Amino acid sequence: AIKSAYMAQVQFSMWVTGRDAWYFANYDPRMKREGIHHVVVEHDDNYMSLFNEMVPEFIEKMDEALKEIGFTFGEQWR
C-alpha cells in the first residue's frame, strides 16, 4: 500500500497516460534494511471519473482567469 497523500498523484498519472497500473517507488534512506519501497497500484474507476469531470472544469476556469489578465494559455511557447 502507499500513503494516501500519494494516491491522487499516482491515479492522475494513470489518467494522463491511459495506463491500467502504475509502479510506485519510494526511497527513504532511514530505512536501512529495505531502503526502497515499491508497489504496483491498480487504476481506480472512482478517481478516473473524478478526473474526467474535474479536469475540464479546471481548464475552463483557468482559461477564464487567464483571459481576465489578457493572457491565453500556450502563448508563452510562440
Phi and psi restraints in degrees (value plus and minus 20) as a CYANA .aco file:
   2 ILE   PHI    -141.3  -101.3
   2 ILE   PSI     141.4   181.4
   3 LYS   PHI     -82.7   -42.7
   3 LYS   PSI     123.5   163.5
   4 SER   PHI     -79.8   -39.8
   4 SER   PSI     -46.5    -6.5
   5 ALA   PHI     -82.3   -42.3
   5 ALA   PSI     -45.1    -5.1
   6 TYR   PHI    -115.9   -75.9
   6 TYR   PSI     -35.7     4.3
   7 MET   PHI     -82.2   -42.2
   7 MET   PSI     -65.5   -25.5
   8 ALA   PHI     -81.8   -41.8
   8 ALA   PSI     -58.9   -18.9
   9 GLN   PHI     -83.4   -43.4
   9 GLN   PSI     -65.3   -25.3
  10 VAL   PHI     -85.6   -45.6
  10 VAL   PSI     -64.1   -24.1
  11 GLN   PHI     -84.7   -44.7
  11 GLN   PSI     -59.2   -19.2
  12 PHE   PHI     -84.8   -44.8
  12 PHE   PSI     -58.4   -18.4
  13 SER   PHI     -79.7   -39.7
  13 SER   PSI     -59.8   -19.8
  14 MET   PHI     -88.4   -48.4
  14 MET   PSI     -58.0   -18.0
  15 TRP   PHI     -82.5   -42.5
  15 TRP   PSI     -65.0   -25.0
  16 VAL   PHI     -85.1   -45.1
  16 VAL   PSI     -62.9   -22.9
  17 THR   PHI    -110.6   -70.6
  17 THR   PSI     -33.0     7.0
  18 GLY   PHI      57.3    97.3
  18 GLY   PSI      -5.1    34.9
  19 ARG   PHI     -99.2   -59.2
  19 ARG   PSI     135.4   175.4
  20 ASP   PHI    -115.9   -75.9
  20 ASP   PSI     -34.4     5.6
  21 ALA   PHI    -168.4  -128.4
  21 ALA   PSI     138.5   178.5
  22 TRP   PHI    -159.5  -119.5
  22 TRP   PSI     113.8   153.8
  23 TYR   PHI    -107.2   -67.2
  23 TYR   PSI      93.9   133.9
  24 PHE   PHI    -124.4   -84.4
  24 PHE   PSI     110.3   150.3
  25 ALA   PHI    -149.6  -109.6
  25 ALA   PSI     122.4   162.4
  26 ASN   PHI    -158.2  -118.2
  26 ASN   PSI     106.2   146.2
  27 TYR   PHI    -127.7   -87.7
  27 TYR   PSI     115.0   155.0
  28 ASP   PHI    -157.3  -117.3
  28 ASP   PSI      90.6   130.6
  29 PRO   PHI     -83.8   -43.8
  29 PRO   PSI     -35.9     4.1
  30 ARG   PHI     -93.2   -53.2
  30 ARG   PSI     -38.8     1.2
  31 MET   PHI    -109.0   -69.0
  31 MET   PSI      65.4   105.4
  32 LYS   PHI     -82.2   -42.2
  32 LYS   PSI     -59.2   -19.2
  33 ARG   PHI     -97.5   -57.5
  33 ARG   PSI     -61.2   -21.2
  34 GLU   PHI    -121.2   -81.2
  34 GLU   PSI     -59.7   -19.7
  35 GLY   PHI      47.1    87.1
  35 GLY   PSI     -87.6   -47.6
  36 ILE   PHI    -134.0   -94.0
  36 ILE   PSI     114.5   154.5
  37 HIS   PHI    -131.2   -91.2
  37 HIS   PSI     110.4   150.4
  38 HIS   PHI    -156.6  -116.6
  38 HIS   PSI     130.0   170.0
  39 VAL   PHI    -174.7  -134.7
  39 VAL   PSI     130.0   170.0
  40 VAL   PHI    -114.3   -74.3
  40 VAL   PSI     105.7   145.7
  41 VAL   PHI    -127.2   -87.2
  41 VAL   PSI     107.4   147.4
  42 GLU   PHI    -104.8   -64.8
  42 GLU   PSI     131.0   171.0
  43 HIS   PHI     -88.8   -48.8
  43 HIS   PSI     126.1   166.1
  44 ASP   PHI    -134.5   -94.5
  44 ASP   PSI      98.8   138.8
  45 ASP   PHI     -78.8   -38.8
  45 ASP   PSI     -52.6   -12.6
  46 ASN   PHI     -84.5   -44.5
  46 ASN   PSI     -65.1   -25.1
  47 TYR   PHI     -82.0   -42.0
  47 TYR   PSI     -64.3   -24.3
  48 MET   PHI     -80.6   -40.6
  48 MET   PSI     -60.7   -20.7
  49 SER   PHI     -84.2   -44.2
  49 SER   PSI     -61.5   -21.5
  50 LEU   PHI     -82.8   -42.8
  50 LEU   PSI     -64.0   -24.0
  51 PHE   PHI     -85.0   -45.0
  51 PHE   PSI     -60.4   -20.4
  52 ASN   PHI     -78.8   -38.8
  52 ASN   PSI     -53.5   -13.5
  53 GLU   PHI    -105.6   -65.6
  53 GLU   PSI     -66.1   -26.1
  54 MET   PHI    -101.6   -61.6
  54 MET   PSI     -54.1   -14.1
  55 VAL   PHI     -84.1   -44.1
  55 VAL   PSI     -68.3   -28.3
  56 PRO   PHI     -80.7   -40.7
  56 PRO   PSI     -56.5   -16.5
  57 GLU   PHI     -83.1   -43.1
  57 GLU   PSI     -62.8   -22.8
  58 PHE   PHI     -82.3   -42.3
  58 PHE   PSI     -65.8   -25.8
  59 ILE   PHI     -80.9   -40.9
  59 ILE   PSI     -61.4   -21.4
  60 GLU   PHI     -82.4   -42.4
  60 GLU   PSI     -65.6   -25.6
  61 LYS   PHI     -86.1   -46.1
  61 LYS   PSI     -58.2   -18.2
  62 MET   PHI     -83.9   -43.9
  62 MET   PSI     -64.6   -24.6
  63 ASP   PHI     -81.2   -41.2
  63 ASP   PSI     -60.5   -20.5
  64 GLU   PHI     -83.4   -43.4
  64 GLU   PSI     -63.6   -23.6
  65 ALA   PHI     -85.7   -45.7
  65 ALA   PSI     -60.4   -20.4
  66 LEU   PHI     -86.4   -46.4
  66 LEU   PSI     -57.7   -17.7
  67 LYS   PHI     -82.2   -42.2
  67 LYS   PSI     -57.0   -17.0
  68 GLU   PHI     -81.1   -41.1
  68 GLU   PSI     -47.4    -7.4
  69 ILE   PHI    -124.1   -84.1
  69 ILE   PSI      -6.5    33.5
  70 GLY   PHI      57.0    97.0
  70 GLY   PSI      11.7    51.7
  71 PHE   PHI    -148.1  -108.1
  71 PHE   PSI     123.6   163.6
  72 THR   PHI    -138.9   -98.9
  72 THR   PSI     107.6   147.6
  73 PHE   PHI     -76.7   -36.7
  73 PHE   PSI     114.4   154.4
  74 GLY   PHI      84.5   124.5
  74 GLY   PSI     -41.5    -1.5
  75 GLU   PHI     -81.8   -41.8
  75 GLU   PSI     -46.9    -6.9
  76 GLN   PHI     -87.3   -47.3
  76 GLN   PSI     -34.1     5.9
  77 TRP   PHI    -121.5   -81.5
  77 TRP   PSI     -15.5    24.5
